[in-house]
Amino acid sequence: MRYRVPAVTNFKIKFGGRTLALPVGTHLVGRMSDCWLILDDDLTSRYHARLYVNDDTVQLEDLDSSNGTFLNGKRVSARTKLDLRHGDSVRIGREVIAILSDASASAAEDPMDSLRKTIGPHEDTQFPALISQLVQKSLNMGKIKEAERYALALTNQLMGANVNGDHPTARVAINSLIQLAAKSASGVWLDRVFRLHAVHGWLMSDEIIAALRGALDRITRIPGTGLEDYERTLREMSREGVDVPRHLMSTIAEFSDAYGGP
């Protein structure tokens, strides 16, 4: 059984040298781990703004942020949805985000866009493997923030990708996140692991569970709703006839009791 994955539109956002495809849906932007786009910036509110993405439109809403959201240099009114177009510039905190559209001939290409070409079951996986190497290299050099940026870009792409959990792209992202969590002692990255599994309906392998246990030796809590979402997804899958291993259900319940909650 496969859960429906949000389609990826022709819209992208570009910031900090990275380009992310915008999947259809509603996406929070802010500092919290359950935001679609996490900005590690003290000028950014926990839940700063929201993007509404359809096949042919993107709208922006400021969520009463402390320091405001700016569109093309002008502060926007809170709780007002504004249409975004190719070439628009959105500033949130210190981050300037460019809106790009494939429909425009001037849309800039970025190497990160290559990830979208590697998610098919028979296609090349060189690009995610390269990103994995960059994450690992950054971790080995003690550059945690740099490693986080690579992993964040990769997982944001995977959120809107129709890909199986055993695909190399997925395995690369999951392993990178768990390594980041272990190195940084931050449960935020484990929240991302559970969110990816919940969104796609992936069944966690024994290998992943073992890696999670190792990372949790240094982590006291997993923030966000990813763990709760995954536990609920497994229950729904089981009710719908999916053969969810009993030991997986009990392990996720164990993690939820020990590391979940506010």
N, C-alpha and C positions, 0 to 999 in steps of 0.2 A: 504493500500500500504506500502511496506517495501523497503527501499533503501538497495542496496548491501553493506554489511559490510566487510571490508578486512579480509581475513582468517588469523588465527593465525598459525605461523609456529612452527617448533620444536625448534627454537632458542629462547634463553632468554638472558637477561643481568642481572648481579648481582652486586650490589654496596650498601654500607652502611647498610648491613644486609637485604636488600630487593632484591627480584627477580621479574623482569617484563618480561612477554612474548612479543616477537617481532612480531607484525602483518606484513603481506605483505604490502609493500609500501615504500615510501621515507619519512624519519623522521629527522627533524632538532633537533640539540642538542645545547643548549645555555641558556642565561639568559632571553631572551624575552618570553613573555607570550604565544606567538603563537608557540613556540617550542614544539615538542612532548615530549622531556625530558628537563625539566627546571632545571638548576643547579644554585643555589643561591650562587655564588662564584665570588669574584671580580677578580680572575685570569681567569675566563671564559669569552669569548667574547659574545656579544649579539647573534650572530649566529656563533657558534664556529665550528661545524662539522655537517656532514650529514651521515645518515645510509641508505643504499639501501638494502632492504630485499626482497628476493624472497623465493619460497618454500624451496629451498635447498642451498641458498647462502646468505651471509651477506657481504656487502662491506662498507668500511669506507672512508670518504673524509674530509680532513681538509679544512675549508673555509677561508683561509688566516687569521687564528686567531692570535691575538697578542702574546700569550704565547705558541702557538703550541699544537699539538696533538701527543701523544706518543703511539706507539704500541710496547709492550714488551720492554719498556725502551728506544726505539729509536724514535727520532722525525721523523715524516713522512713529505713528501713533500706536499705542499699545492696543492689543485686541482688535486690530484691523487687518484684514487679509488684503495683501497687495499682490498683483500679478507681476511675475518676473519674466524678463526676456533675455535673449542671448546678448551678452555684453554687459549686463547689469553687474554692479559691484555691491556686495553686502558686507558690512563690517560688524562683527560681533566681538566685543572685547578688543584684543589686539589683532585678531585674525581678519584678513580681507579675503572674501570668497567671491570668485568670479562665476557667473552663470554662463554655461555653454550649451549650445544646441547643435546636434549633428545636422539639423536641417539647414544650418547656416554654413556656407562655404568657408567662412573664416574661423570655424570652430577649431581650436588648437588641439593637436594631438599630444598625448603624454604617454610615456612608456607604461604607466600603470594601467592604461586602457587595454593593454595586451592581455591582461588577465581574463577579460571577457571572451577571448578567443581560445582559452585553454580549459574551459569547463565541460566540453563535450566528452563523452565516454571514450572516444577513439582519437582524441586530439592531443597535441603536444602539451606536455606539462613543464616545459623548460622554464617558463616565466615564474610560476609559483615556487619552483625549486630554487630559483635564483633569489627570490625574496626570502625564502627560508634561510638561505645561506647568509643573506645580509642581516637577518634577525640574529642568527647565531654569532656572526662576526661582531655585531654590536654588543651582544651580551658578553662575549669573551673579552671585549675591550672595556667592559664596565660602562658602556654608553646605554643605559637603560632607556632614557627618553627617546633616543634614536631608534632603538629596537621597538619601542611601543608605537612609534609613528609608522614603521613598516607593517607591523602586525595589525594595527588599526585599519590601515588602508586595505589590507588583504581581507580582513574579516568583513568590513563594510561591503566590499564587492560580493563576498559569499552570501551575505544576507539576502541579496536579490538574485542569486544564481540558482538555476535548476540543476543541481548536482547531487550525486549520491554520496553518502557518508564515507564509502570506501574508495572514492576517487582520490587520486594523489593530491589534487588541489585541496580537498577537505582535510586530508591527513596532515598536510604541510601546515595548514592554518591552525588546526587543533594542537599539534605538537608545539608550534611556536608560542601559542597562548599559554600552554601549561608551563613551558620553560620560562616564559616571562613571569608568570605568577610565582614560580619557585624562586627565581632570582631576585625579584622585587618584593617578595612577601606580600603581594597585593592580591586580594580576592577579586578585584575588579575584572581581572583577565579570566578567572574561572567563571565569573558571571557570563562573560562572552562565550565561553565554551558551552555552557548550558543553553544560552539563548540560541546559538547556532543549531544545536540539536533539537531544541523545541520548535524553531521556525521550520525546519526541514523534516521533522519527524524521523531523525536518525536514531538508530538503536546503538547505544554506547558499547564499544567492544571491551573485552576484559583488559586489553592492553591500555586503553584510555583510562579505565577505572583505576588500574594500578598506578598509572602516572599521576592521576588526580590525588590519590592517597599520599603519594610522595610529596606533592606540592603542598598538601594540607598540613603537613608536619610543621610548616612555618606560618600558617594562616589561621587566624582565630574566627574569622567571619567572612562569608561571601555576600557582598552587598548587592543591591538590585533585585530584580524579580526573575532572573534567568533560571535559577534552581527551582523555584515554585512553578514557573511556566513549564519546565521540562517534566516535572512530576505530574502536572495536570495533563500534559500532552500524552504521556505514557498511559495514563488511565483512560483517556479518550480512545487511543489506539487499541487498547485491550478490549474496550467495550465494542469497538467496531470490527473485531475479529482478527486483529493483528496479533501474531504470536510474540508477545513481549515476554522475555525470559523472567521468571519469578525472581531470580537473584538480582536482576537489574532493578526491578521495582523496589525490592527491599534495600538495595544499596542506595538508591536515590532518596528513599525515605529516611535512611540513616543519615545521609549527608544533610538533608533538610533539617532534621532534628538537631544535629550537632553544629551546623554552620549557617543555617538560614536565619530569617527573621531580621528585624530592624537593628 
